[in-house]
Amino acid sequence: MNWRKATIQQLQEIGYVDLEAHPVYRQEAQTELKRRLRQRWSRVNYKMKKVYPR
């Protein structure tokens, strides 16, 4: 199964709801959900100088 093409609802169904699914498929669906929902790194503008109040 192509896990990257599956929707979030399908992954949740396989990973958490369907108890009769094969354990390997359940684990792969859960890892794909974690991969999609992980926090992305934000960009930092190092050129901006911080100005502190006096």
Secondary structure as the mmCIF struct_conf table of DSSP 4:
data_model
#
loop_
_struct_conf.conf_type_id
_struct_conf.id
_struct_conf.beg_label_comp_id
_struct_conf.beg_label_asym_id
_struct_conf.beg_label_seq_id
_struct_conf.end_label_comp_id
_struct_conf.end_label_asym_id
_struct_conf.end_label_seq_id
TURN_TY1_P TURN_TY1_P1 TRP A 3 LYS A 5
BEND BEND1 ALA A 6 ALA A 6
HELX_RH_AL_P HELX_RH_AL_P1 ILE A 8 GLN A 12
HELX_RH_PI_P HELX_RH_PI_P1 GLU A 13 VAL A 17
TURN_TY1_P TURN_TY1_P2 LEU A 19 GLU A 20
BEND BEND2 ALA A 21 ALA A 21
HELX_RH_AL_P HELX_RH_AL_P2 PRO A 23 LEU A 37
BEND BEND3 ARG A 38 ARG A 38
HELX_LH_PP_P HELX_LH_PP_P1 GLN A 39 ARG A 43
TURN_TY1_P TURN_TY1_P3 TYR A 46 LYS A 47
BEND BEND4 MET A 48 MET A 48
HELX_LH_PP_P HELX_LH_PP_P2 LYS A 49 LYS A 50
#
